[in-house]
Amino acid sequence: MSDFVRVAALSEVPPGSARCVRVGRKRVALFNVDGQIYAIDDTCTHAEASLSEGTVEGCEVVCPLHGARFDLRTGAALSLPAVIPVETYEVKVEGDEVFIRV
């Protein structure tokens, strides 16, 4: 089982924002939705677009390239053109530190 890795300060991901972080070779998108932090792969499964640059609507992110939607909680692809889900990561917040399990 993998350990948690510190990826950001909570203050770097204020409510309503997103941020891309790197964990080794992985690009992970962090989203703060009403104080809840979600972590998913940053790359859309349909095309090479950065999901951290997409629009967040509730607990969904809309890909900035072709409009595919993904559930931030499960990674499920919710609309075409994406059909493959994105990976999600367990998040732990301790004080002002954000950790994910990769």
N, C-alpha and C positions, 0 to 999 in steps of 0.2 A: 504494500500500500504506500502510495506517495505521501510525502509530508506537505504541510502547508508552506507556501513561499510568500514572503512579503512582496507586494507589488506596487503599493502606493500608500500615501497618507490619505486618510478620509477627507481631509480638507482639499485635496487635489481633485476630488470627484464630488463637487457640491450637488445638492438636489437639482434634478432636471438636466444634468450634464452627462457626458460620456467621455471616456479617455481610452486610448490604446496604450497597452503596456506590453513589454516583451518578457517572456519567460523562456530562457534558452532561445530556441529558434521559433517558438510559437508567438504569434501576435494574438493577444487577448483583449477583447473590448470589455471595459467596465462601464456599467450604467448605474446611476443613482436615481431610482424612481421613488419619490416620497420618502427618502431616507433608507430605502432598501437597496443594497448593492447586489447587482447581478453580474456574472462573468460568463461570456460566450466567446467562441472563436471570432476573431475580428474579420475574417474573410468570408464573404458571401459564397454559398455553395454553388450558385449559378454562374457567377462571374467573379473576377478578381477585384471586387470592390470592398472598401473598408466599411464595415458595419458601424464602427464608432463614429463615422461621419454621417450616418443616417439620421432620420427623424424618429423620435420616440413618441409613441401614442399609447398611453396606458402602459401595459407590460409587453408591448410589441415594438420592434424596431423595423423601420422601412429602409430597405437597401437604397442608397443614393443613386445607383446606376440604373436599375430596371424596375424598382418598386416592389421587389419580393419582400414579404413580411415574415418575421421570425418571432416566436414566443421567447421572451427573455428568461422565463422560468424553466422551460423544457427544451428549448432549442428547436422546436418543431417548425418546419416550413409551413406557413399558413396560406401562402398564395403563390401562384405562378409568377414568374417563370421558375422559381426554386421548388424543388421537390425533395431534396435531401436536407435533413436537419443539420444544424450546426452543433458542435460540441458545447456542453455547458460545464461549468466548473463550480465546485462547492466553495462558498465564500465564508470567511470568518472575519469579523471586525473586533479588534481589541483596542480600546481607547481610540486613538487617531490612526491606527494602522490597519490596512486592508491586506488580508492574506487569501490566497486561493490554493486549492489542492489540484495539482496537475498530474 
